[in-house]
C-alpha cells in the first residue's frame, strides 16, 4: 500500500467533497449552510488546507446526502 501524507489525504477528501457538491449544483455557501459550517471553513476543506473533525465530515456528508464511507470511497477512487 502506498504511503500517503496528511496533506494528500486532506486534498483528496476536499476534492471528493467538491465533486459531490458540484454534482448537486450547490455553491459553497449553500453547502456550508446545509452542513452548518462557515463557508470559508468549507472552502479551506475543499482546498485541502484544513483538517476537518470527524463531526464536520459527518455534517458535510449528511448535507450532501451521502454517507461518510461514500465520501471517503469517492476520495479513494479519485486519489
N, C-alpha and C positions, 0 to 999 in steps of 0.2 A: 504494500500500500504506500502511495506517495505521501511524503511529509508535507503538510500544509501549514502555513503560518497563520497566526491570528489575524493578520491584516488581510490575507487572502480569503479566509472564512468570512470576515465581515463584508468584503467586497462581493463575494458570490451570493451571500444572503441578501445584500442590498439589491443586487441585480434581479434576484428572484422576486423580491417584493415589488420592485418597479415593473417587472414583466406582468405580474398578476394585476397590479394597479392599472396598467395601460390596457390590458385585456378587458377590464371593466370600464374603460374610458373614464377613469376618475382622475381628478387633479390631486396633487399632493395635499392641497387644502381640504378637499373632500374626504380623502382617506384619513388624514390626521383627525378631522372632526369625528368621523365614524369610530376611529380607534381611541379617541380621547387622549391624543398626544399632540404636542405642539408641532406645527408644520415644519419649523426649522429642524427640530429633532428628527422628524421623519426624513427630511431631505438629507441630513447627516447620515442616517442609517442607510438610505439608498446609495449614497456615495461611498459607504464603507468606512467612514471616518468616526463612527460611533459604535460602541459595543453595547447593543441593547440588552436589557434584562430579559429573562425568560418571560416575565409578565408582559413586557412591552411586545415581545414577539407574539405572545398569545393574543393580545388585543388586536394587533395588526392582522394576524391570520384570521381571526374571527371577523374583523371588519372587511376582509377580502372574501370571506365566505369559504375559506379553506382551513384544513387542519394544520397544526404546527408541522406535523410529519410531511404533509403535502408540500408545504413551503420549503422545508429542507430537502425534500426529494427533488423539487424543481432546481434548487440551488446546486445539488449534487450533479444533476444531469447537465446543467449549464456550465459546470466548472471545467 
